[in-house]
Amino acid sequence: MLRKLIPTISSEKRIGSGTANPSRGTSVDGLYHQLRSGLWGLLIFLAVSIIVLRFNDRSLVGTLPANIMEWLGSTPSTILVNCVFGASTVSSLIVIGGRIYHNLKPGKTSTHLWFRVFFYVLYFVSGALSDYFNVVFISGLVVLGLQHYNVWNYYMLAIETTTDKFNSIKVNN
């Protein structure tokens, strides 16, 4: 019933629509390469998180000399960083969830990855990295995990569609 209330999305980005199949013109190896992009994003985020954990107790104010900090100006307020962080996380989850629900082509994993890394930097600059490391880490795992599922689900279906077409061609010949 809910699908009837939501407007129909163009079939150009849907899987299995025949006219705009993501596997058309793409080799199975290329589809497998794209399938792994979500996992690579998750692994890079884990590596960055390990590096950030090493510098968890430091801040930009304590690292740079006073004259450079005076030249740079004041650090961003933690409340503002929290607001941007919350809005970004909720928006990412909504967008990824919508793409999963409608079987749409997933967005770039690198966008979600660099947003999560950017929040590590923002909390480092504001001096609250030690307080918010766990929050950024868990939300990053959730967002990038869901993104990986979206990428994996979409390209596995494309690979199955492609291999089914190849198998039907072999059977007919």
Secondary structure, DSSP 8 states (H G I E B T S, - for coil): -HHHHS----TTSBTT-SSS-TTTT--HHHHHHHHTHHHHHHHHHHHHHHHHHHTTT--HHHHS-HHHHHHH-----HHHHHHHHHHHHHHHHHHHHHHHHTTB----HHHHHHHHHHHHHHHHHHT-HHHHHHHHHHHHHHHHHHHHHHHHHHHHHHHHHHHHHHHHHHHH-
